[in-house]
């Protein structure tokens, strides 16, 4: 009682009071703010397990990170930097490229004006070792074709389903139609791996997830990772917070917080 904790839950965290199993709670490490704690678990567990458990990232390899300025993207960049001489390709709109370069992305690519696959081939004709795919649809096929021999594609989302403020039926149909499909026999001749990841379906794997969180807390304490907070919004501005993401303006994590009671605000001022 009284401990500051960060929690994992499959849904229902946009409220003031939540109930979660004790083994889905983790002490917030010294020096970490509540906002950073809110930005840590989902994004960094996802990025860590994709890069290291599935991807087996090693020195001198190359990685393509889509939506590189988003929550999982910024986490993945920081985790890549913990391994020696990893070359990072990152897709994002042009206004975010300076941030990506400062963060350690060797080759930012504007996916709106360029074919990212062509741009990568110009720099690395053989392709890349690992692709993180949150897009789905035809982009998953492009990702698979970009892999070097012994490369790994990890798909963990279907952002192509959403083209504006809500799911688009045409986009859904197009994504479904273009969904990547491959047989075990085809994989044999390709010498490539395809993996699927969804943290929401890992809730039974308590020991595994806790071991990853322990590693992440250690990396935070060493100063090797630090959640990038784009903006913090009170609950009554949730629509504006969503718009920040939908219009792809955010760099890092968009955080929701309950509005602080007036009494607490006055205490803080005093």
C-alpha positions in Angstrom: 0.0 0.0 0.0 1.3 3.4 -0.9 3.9 2.1 -3.5 4.2 4.0 -6.8 3.5 1.4 -9.5 3.1 1.1 -13.3 0.6 -1.4 -14.5 -0.2 -3.6 -17.5 -3.8 -4.2 -18.5 -5.4 -5.3 -21.7 -7.9 -2.4 -21.7 -9.7 0.1 -19.5 -6.8 2.4 -18.4 -8.5 5.6 -19.5 -10.1 6.1 -16.2 -9.3 7.4 -12.7 -9.5 4.0 -10.8 -8.4 0.6 -12.2 -8.3 -2.9 -10.8 -5.4 -5.1 -12.0 -3.8 -8.3 -10.8 -0.9 -7.8 -8.4 1.5 -9.6 -10.7 0.7 -7.0 -13.4 2.1 -4.2 -11.3 5.7 -3.1 -11.2 7.4 -0.6 -8.8 8.3 2.7 -10.5 12.1 3.1 -10.3 13.8 5.9 -8.5 13.8 9.2 -10.6 11.1 8.1 -13.0 8.0 10.4 -13.3 4.4 9.0 -13.5 4.3 10.2 -17.2 7.5 8.3 -18.0 6.1 5.2 -16.2 2.9 5.5 -18.3 5.0 5.6 -21.5 7.3 2.7 -20.6 5.6 -0.6 -20.3 3.6 -1.2 -23.5 6.0 0.5 -25.8 9.3 -0.7 -24.4 8.2 -4.3 -23.7 6.9 -4.5 -27.3 10.1 -3.0 -28.8 12.4 -5.2 -26.5 10.7 -8.5 -27.3 10.5 -7.8 -31.0 14.2 -6.7 -31.3 15.8 -9.2 -28.9 13.5 -12.2 -28.3 12.3 -12.5 -31.9 14.8 -10.4 -33.8 18.0 -11.6 -31.9 19.5 -8.2 -32.7 23.3 -8.4 -32.7 26.2 -5.9 -33.4 26.7 -4.7 -37.0 23.1 -5.5 -38.1 20.6 -3.2 -39.7 17.0 -2.5 -38.7 14.0 -0.9 -40.4 11.7 0.9 -37.9 8.3 2.1 -39.3 6.6 5.0 -37.5 10.0 5.7 -36.0 8.9 8.9 -34.2 6.0 7.2 -32.4 5.9 5.4 -29.0 7.2 2.0 -30.0 9.5 3.6 -32.7 11.3 5.9 -30.2 11.6 2.9 -27.8 13.1 0.7 -30.5 15.6 3.3 -31.5 16.9 3.7 -27.9 17.1 -0.1 -27.6 19.0 -0.5 -30.9 21.5 2.0 -29.5 22.3 -0.4 -26.7 23.9 -2.8 -29.3 27.1 -1.9 -31.0 27.1 -0.5 -34.5 23.4 -1.1 -35.4 22.3 0.8 -38.6 18.8 2.2 -38.2 16.5 3.0 -41.1 13.4 4.9 -39.9 10.3 6.0 -41.7 8.5 9.2 -40.6 7.2 12.5 -42.1 10.0 15.0 -43.1 9.3 17.3 -40.1 10.5 14.6 -37.7 13.8 13.7 -39.5 16.0 16.0 -37.4 14.7 14.4 -34.2 15.3 11.0 -35.7 18.9 11.8 -36.7 19.6 13.2 -33.2 18.2 10.0 -31.7 20.5 7.8 -33.7 18.6 7.0 -36.9 21.2 6.8 -39.7 18.7 7.0 -42.5 15.4 8.8 -42.0 13.0 8.2 -44.9 9.9 10.3 -45.7 7.4 7.6 -46.6 5.0 10.2 -48.0 7.2 11.3 -50.8 9.6 8.3 -51.3 9.4 4.6 -51.8 11.1 3.5 -48.6 12.1 0.1 -50.1 13.8 1.8 -53.0 15.6 4.2 -50.7 16.9 1.4 -48.5 18.1 -0.6 -51.5 20.2 2.4 -52.7 22.0 2.4 -49.4 21.9 -1.3 -48.6 21.4 -3.4 -51.8 20.9 -6.6 -49.9 18.3 -5.1 -47.6 18.1 -5.2 -43.8 18.4 -7.9 -41.1 15.2 -7.0 -39.1 12.0 -5.2 -40.0 9.5 -4.0 -37.4 6.1 -4.0 -39.1 3.2 -2.2 -37.4 1.5 -1.5 -40.8 0.1 -4.7 -42.3 -1.3 -5.1 -45.8 1.1 -4.6 -48.8 3.7 -3.1 -46.5 4.3 -6.6 -44.9 5.1 -8.0 -48.3 7.5 -5.1 -49.0 9.1 -5.8 -45.6 9.6 -9.5 -46.3 11.2 -8.7 -49.7 13.5 -6.2 -48.0 15.0 -8.9 -45.7 18.5 -10.2 -46.1 19.0 -14.0 -46.0 18.5 -15.0 -42.4 16.5 -11.8 -41.9 13.5 -11.5 -39.6 10.2 -9.7 -40.1 8.2 -9.1 -37.0 4.6 -7.9 -37.6 2.9 -6.3 -34.6 0.1 -4.2 -35.9 -2.2 -3.1 -38.8 -2.0 0.7 -38.8 -3.0 0.7 -42.5 -6.5 0.0 -41.3 -6.8 3.5 -40.1 -6.5 6.3 -42.6 -8.1 9.2 -40.7 -10.0 9.7 -37.5 -11.6 6.2 -37.6 -11.3 2.9 -39.3 -12.0 3.2 -43.0 -14.0 0.3 -44.6 -12.2 0.7 -47.9 -8.8 0.7 -46.1 -9.8 -2.4 -44.2 -10.8 -4.2 -47.4 -7.6 -3.1 -49.1 -5.5 -4.2 -46.2 -7.2 -7.6 -46.0 -6.9 -8.1 -49.7 -3.2 -7.2 -49.7 -2.4 -9.1 -46.5 0.9 -11.0 -46.7 0.7 -14.7 -46.9 3.4 -17.4 -47.2 3.6 -21.2 -46.7 6.1 -23.1 -44.7 7.5 -24.6 -48.0 8.1 -21.1 -49.4 9.9 -20.1 -46.3 12.4 -23.0 -46.8 13.8 -21.5 -50.0 13.8 -17.9 -48.7 15.9 -18.4 -45.6 13.9 -15.8 -43.8 11.7 -15.7 -40.7 8.2 -14.2 -40.1 7.0 -13.6 -36.6 3.9 -12.2 -35.1 3.7 -10.2 -31.8 0.8 -8.9 -29.7 1.5 -7.9 -26.1 -2.2 -8.1 -25.3 -2.1 -11.8 -25.7 0.9 -12.3 -23.4 -1.1 -11.6 -20.2 -0.7 -15.2 -19.1 3.1 -15.1 -19.6 3.7 -13.4 -16.3 7.3 -14.6 -15.7 8.4 -13.8 -19.2 7.0 -10.3 -19.1 8.3 -9.6 -15.6 11.8 -10.6 -16.7 11.6 -8.2 -19.6 10.4 -5.3 -17.3 13.4 -6.0 -15.0 15.8 -5.6 -17.9 14.1 -2.4 -19.0 14.1 -0.9 -15.4 17.9 -1.7 -15.3 18.5 0.0 -18.7 16.5 3.1 -17.4 18.5 3.2 -14.2 21.7 3.1 -16.3 20.4 6.0 -18.4 20.4 4.0 -21.6 16.6 4.4 -22.2 14.3 7.2 -21.4 10.7 7.4 -22.6 10.1 10.3 -25.0 6.9 12.1 -24.0 5.3 14.1 -26.8 2.5 15.7 -24.7 0.3 15.3 -21.6 -3.4 15.8 -21.8 -6.1 15.8 -19.0 -9.1 13.4 -19.6 -11.4 16.2 -20.6 -9.1 16.9 -23.6 -9.0 13.3 -24.8 -10.4 14.3 -28.3 -7.5 16.7 -28.8 -5.0 14.1 -27.6 -6.4 11.6 -30.1 -6.2 14.2 -32.9 -2.5 14.8 -32.1 -1.9 11.1 -33.0 -4.3 10.9 -35.9 -2.8 13.9 -37.6 0.6 12.3 -37.0 2.0 15.3 -35.1 3.4 13.5 -32.1 7.0 12.7 -31.5 7.0 10.1 -28.8 4.2 9.1 -26.5 0.9 11.0 -26.0 -0.1 10.7 -22.3 -3.5 11.0 -20.7 -3.8 12.1 -17.0 -6.8 12.7 -14.7 -7.3 16.4 -14.0 -5.6 17.2 -10.7 -8.0 18.2 -7.9 -7.9 21.9 -7.1 -6.8 21.2 -3.5 -3.7 19.3 -4.7 -2.9 22.0 -7.3 -2.9 24.6 -4.5 -0.7 22.4 -2.3 1.7 22.0 -5.2 1.8 25.8 -5.7 2.6 26.4 -2.0 
